[in-house]
Amino acid sequence: MANLETLKKGVIEGDVQLVMEETRSCLDSGMDGLAIINEGLVAGMNVVGPRFKAGEMFVPEVLMSAKAMAAGVELVKSVLVDTEIPTAGKVLIGTVKGDLHDIGKNLVSIMLESSGFEVVNMGVDIPPEQFAAAIREHKPQIVGLSALLTTTMLAMKDTIDYLRAEGLRDSIKVVIGGAPVTADFAKEIGADGYAPDAGAAVELAQGLLG
Ligand code: B1M
């Protein structure tokens, strides 16, 4: 019997095989695709986020959960050809110029995607000009900047200043994060918000657009 609770459990446990089997049987039983995503797959990820934030789950486990959820979403998407999957908003995210750290930023991307955001992940070492070009191309509501080095934190300010000079700052919310970053620093450089971890980044994005 297809069961959304089993699906949710599969995501929490990062069990790719179980999630794929259960997603298939939910689809075979005629269950609505969006219900499978929201009440099974995303519901599982909604448990993972707070557990990670509380230090009850660690990075490798979160990545397995995200992988399991993504496998299920792919299966559902393959049958939802004509159905629009509603998005919570569009986020453009990248690690700033000079910085090559991307593990945390990718985790933030995954958690945002799991919560229904459309994410354009630009990668690492992104100069302000490239952020500006991507904002023009993708028209996100939120731009996320990540930095892991005390030296590259300054590139966050450069990026925000550049976006302001280009007339793009007022059309977006800028959120920042990364180990050396603080809420005070976010205020100082004119960002709209700071999140200490991936779970908080999702809450921040939801709050800014809500
Ligand atoms: Co680097 N490194 N590293 N490194 N590295 C640190 C950051 C460091 C603290 C290590 C140390 O000395 N103790 C130190 C920085 C010191 C400082 O500036 N204060 C450091 C250094 C010095 C360097 C090099 C300069 C070393 C050298 O070459 N001499 C060099 C710089 C390269 C460059 O970027 N130009 C370097 C290189 C590297 C590797 C390439 C080897 C590798 C990166 C691999 C990769 O990312 N693909 C690496 C790693 C792995 C680390 C440590 C060990 C781990 C970082 C990590 O992935 N953490 C790190 C030490 C540490 O943090 N313990 C260190 C796990 C990740 C899940 O957490 O990234 O904090 P984190 O992300 C969190 C939050 O910060 C937040 O949410 C995430 C999930 O909860 N968050 C956001 C992150 N981005 C966010 C964006 C948001 C919101 C929240 O909104 C947009």
Residues whose N, C-alpha, C, O or C-beta is under 5 A from the ligand:
A	BS01	B1M	G98 D99 L100 H101 D102 I103 G104 K105 L107 V108 G144 L145 S146 L148 L149 T150 T151 V175 I176 G177 G178 A179 A195 P196 D197 A198 A201
